[in-house]
Amino acid sequence: MSLTATQPDTPTRRHLGDLAPNQPVITPGFDVRLSRTANPGEPMSDQDRSWPGLMRRAGRAHLWIWRLGELVGTAELLMSELVTNGFQHGQSDTVRVRLWRTDAYVCIEVDSGSGPQRPCPRQAGPDEESGRGLQLVGMLADAWGVSDDGSRIWCLLTVDGA
């Protein structure tokens, strides 16, 4: 199991679109690359299945440090869904996870390499155990999107009072 911290780059207006046109990044949070142990397209290994929980806890800690406890429950669920999807559907040997905030938003971003299809919500049947992750993201996040090449997915949570 390998975790590599990377040098944060500056989020661009493209990440936020028109939601926060001139918001500078206040705090970068974290920017890490998680090494997968199973090959892309294979079922997640036990080690790979541990990453969503670790990232959820790291995100929770940052939100508490930022005094944004009201966002913890939602952010944990979003982080878990996006990181799990990155390991299940991504095509890269690593999954990059970023958490950062502006005055107005907290952003969770996961880059897992281009997959065969661009991520989009699907209708899971009533008996299916998976397939609802992006529906949850769409319901819980204030905004979300996918990069043009389908490799990166992000979501925003509004900071109260912004």
C-alpha positions as CSV (number, residue, x, y, z in Angstrom):
1,M,0.0,0.0,0.0
2,S,1.6,3.3,-1.1
3,L,0.5,6.9,-0.5
4,T,2.5,9.7,-2.2
5,A,1.9,13.3,-1.4
6,T,2.2,15.6,-4.4
7,Q,2.8,19.3,-4.9
8,P,-0.6,20.9,-5.0
9,D,-1.3,22.8,-8.2
10,T,-3.6,25.7,-8.3
11,P,-7.2,24.9,-9.2
12,T,-8.4,26.8,-12.2
13,R,-11.7,28.5,-13.0
14,R,-12.4,25.5,-15.1
15,H,-12.8,23.4,-12.0
16,L,-15.4,25.8,-10.5
17,G,-17.0,27.0,-13.7
18,D,-19.2,30.0,-13.1
19,L,-20.0,29.0,-9.5
20,A,-17.0,30.9,-8.0
21,P,-15.3,32.8,-10.8
22,N,-12.6,34.6,-8.8
23,Q,-12.3,32.5,-5.7
24,P,-8.7,31.9,-4.7
25,V,-7.8,28.7,-2.9
26,I,-7.5,29.4,0.8
27,T,-6.2,26.1,1.9
28,P,-5.1,23.2,-0.4
29,G,-6.0,20.5,2.1
30,F,-4.3,17.4,0.6
31,D,-3.2,16.1,-2.7
32,V,-2.2,12.5,-2.7
33,R,-1.6,9.7,-5.2
34,L,-2.8,6.2,-4.0
35,S,-1.1,3.2,-5.6
36,R,-3.5,0.5,-6.5
37,T,-2.5,-3.2,-5.9
38,A,-5.0,-4.7,-8.3
39,N,-4.7,-4.1,-12.0
40,P,-7.2,-1.6,-13.6
41,G,-10.4,-3.5,-14.5
42,E,-9.8,-6.2,-11.9
43,P,-11.8,-6.5,-8.7
44,M,-10.5,-4.3,-5.9
45,S,-8.0,-5.9,-3.6
46,D,-8.4,-5.8,0.2
47,Q,-5.7,-3.1,0.3
48,D,-7.4,-1.0,-2.4
49,R,-10.7,-1.3,-0.5
50,S,-9.1,0.3,2.5
51,W,-8.3,3.6,0.6
52,P,-11.8,5.1,0.6
53,G,-12.0,4.8,4.4
54,L,-8.5,6.3,4.8
55,M,-9.4,9.2,2.5
56,R,-12.7,9.7,4.3
57,R,-10.9,10.1,7.6
58,A,-8.4,12.4,6.2
59,G,-11.2,14.6,4.7
60,R,-13.0,14.6,8.0
61,A,-9.9,15.8,9.8
62,H,-9.4,18.6,7.4
63,L,-13.0,19.7,7.6
64,W,-12.8,19.8,11.4
65,I,-9.6,21.8,11.2
66,W,-11.3,24.2,8.8
67,R,-14.2,24.5,11.3
68,L,-16.6,23.0,8.8
69,G,-18.1,20.2,10.9
70,E,-21.5,20.7,9.3
71,L,-20.1,19.3,6.1
72,V,-18.4,16.2,7.5
73,G,-21.2,13.7,7.0
74,T,-21.9,14.7,3.4
75,A,-18.2,15.1,2.5
76,E,-17.4,11.6,3.9
77,L,-20.0,10.0,1.8
78,L,-18.9,11.9,-1.3
79,M,-15.2,11.1,-0.7
80,S,-16.0,7.4,-0.2
81,E,-18.1,7.2,-3.4
82,L,-15.6,9.1,-5.6
83,V,-12.5,7.2,-4.4
84,T,-14.3,3.8,-4.6
85,N,-15.4,4.7,-8.2
86,G,-11.8,5.7,-9.0
87,F,-10.5,2.3,-8.0
88,Q,-13.3,0.4,-9.6
89,H,-13.4,2.1,-12.9
90,G,-10.2,4.1,-13.4
91,Q,-7.5,3.0,-15.8
92,S,-4.4,4.4,-14.1
93,D,-2.0,2.6,-11.7
94,T,-2.7,5.4,-9.2
95,V,-5.7,7.3,-8.0
96,R,-5.1,11.0,-7.3
97,V,-7.3,12.5,-4.5
98,R,-7.4,16.2,-3.8
99,L,-9.3,18.2,-1.2
100,W,-9.2,22.0,-1.1
101,R,-11.4,24.9,-0.2
102,T,-12.2,28.5,-1.1
103,D,-14.2,31.0,0.9
104,A,-17.3,29.6,-0.7
105,Y,-16.7,25.9,-1.5
106,V,-15.0,22.7,-0.5
107,C,-13.9,20.7,-3.5
108,I,-13.3,16.9,-3.6
109,E,-11.5,15.8,-6.8
110,V,-10.5,12.3,-7.9
111,D,-8.4,11.5,-11.0
112,S,-8.1,7.9,-11.9
113,G,-7.1,7.9,-15.5
114,S,-9.4,7.8,-18.5
115,G,-11.8,4.9,-18.5
116,P,-13.5,3.2,-21.4
117,Q,-16.5,5.5,-20.8
118,R,-17.1,8.9,-19.4
119,P,-18.6,8.6,-15.9
120,C,-22.3,9.3,-15.8
121,P,-25.1,8.3,-13.4
122,R,-27.0,5.2,-14.2
123,Q,-30.3,3.6,-13.1
124,A,-29.5,0.8,-10.8
125,G,-32.2,-1.9,-10.4
126,P,-33.9,-2.3,-7.0
127,D,-31.9,-5.5,-6.3
128,E,-28.5,-4.3,-7.5
129,E,-25.9,-3.7,-4.8
130,S,-24.0,-1.0,-6.7
131,G,-24.5,1.6,-9.4
132,R,-25.9,4.5,-7.3
133,G,-22.7,6.4,-6.5
134,L,-23.0,9.2,-9.0
135,Q,-26.7,9.5,-8.3
136,L,-25.8,10.1,-4.6
137,V,-23.1,12.6,-5.7
138,G,-25.7,14.5,-7.8
139,M,-28.1,14.6,-4.9
140,L,-25.7,15.6,-2.2
141,A,-23.1,17.9,-3.9
142,D,-24.0,21.5,-4.7
143,A,-22.2,21.0,-8.0
144,W,-20.2,18.2,-9.7
145,G,-18.6,17.5,-13.0
146,V,-16.3,15.4,-15.1
147,S,-13.2,16.4,-17.0
148,D,-13.5,16.3,-20.8
149,D,-11.4,13.1,-21.0
150,G,-13.4,11.4,-18.3
151,S,-10.4,10.9,-16.0
152,R,-11.2,13.4,-13.3
153,I,-14.5,13.8,-11.3
154,W,-15.1,16.6,-8.8
155,C,-17.8,17.9,-6.5
156,L,-18.4,21.0,-4.5
157,L,-20.0,21.6,-1.2
158,T,-21.1,25.1,-0.2
159,V,-19.5,26.6,2.9
160,D,-22.3,28.1,5.1
161,G,-22.4,31.8,5.1
162,A,-20.7,32.0,1.7
